């Protein structure tokens, strides 16, 4: 029997439970990460944007305010997160949210100009598969903006060890070099990447990747 290349169901179960309280509990964290992702993405009018694992739709809400003419799409695997997103974004005509696995995106090749993935990559069961799907749905001039925890920071090294034992949904976080290598193996080039930290614990990295061509 072939090995599954879909998301481990523990992530769906965990985030279905988080959906109602996520925005309240993680408000400060989102305020220190989502604006960075949004500024780096720098979405232009009329661009087609995919928010990968969009959660409660908070990044989409901010992108819609900053780029009201952009065409915004969010996907998340957790049904309750999708419901929260749709309620939050009900008055945003340029935004749609669908339930989908990032490992198997329901979109044609070259559908999007920008893919943004914020605070989620450490949960993907098969990151190479996810990056392959992102590469497929991005247009040839498109870009991926990926923000996540960075294991270059000692605090994230500690979190990585602890979460391997206490969080069944968690996979791993990466160093900047490891993430760059993953992207390059998935036929991306990485023209920009940076790290930052806040609140002592959180060490973050942001990577901009574009489809590579020989």
C-alpha angles and dihedrals in degrees: 000000000000118000114258116253095192132101117284106255092230089079092056092049093048096048094043084062093048097048101094097046102028098099093048097044096044099034097118092044092051091048090056097045113028095058088054091052091047095049091047093049090051092190112209127211113283094014117139110233133190121198104204113215091359097185112191092354096252095136090047090052091053093045091050090054093048097042108024093170095054120104105238128194129178130193130192132165097216111086094209091053090051090051091050091049093050092050092047093048099037092116095048107093094188094058130081128176126201135183108244143138114249087220091064112027117195095223136102123250116282094015099137139050095198134025117191123192115182128182095342113085093091089065100053111114095206107023094177090058091049092050090048090055092047090050090051098051095042118093117240092261093040130117139215119215111197122185120181147133114298123219091204085086116078092225090059090047088058093046090049092056095044096045092052086067105034105034115060091191095055121099111173144295122232141223115245090253092051093050091047089052092050090051094048091051087053090056098262130128120214112219095168139024135156141171133220138166139208140179092021094270104058119081111177138184131198121201128187113203132181132192110273123220129191 
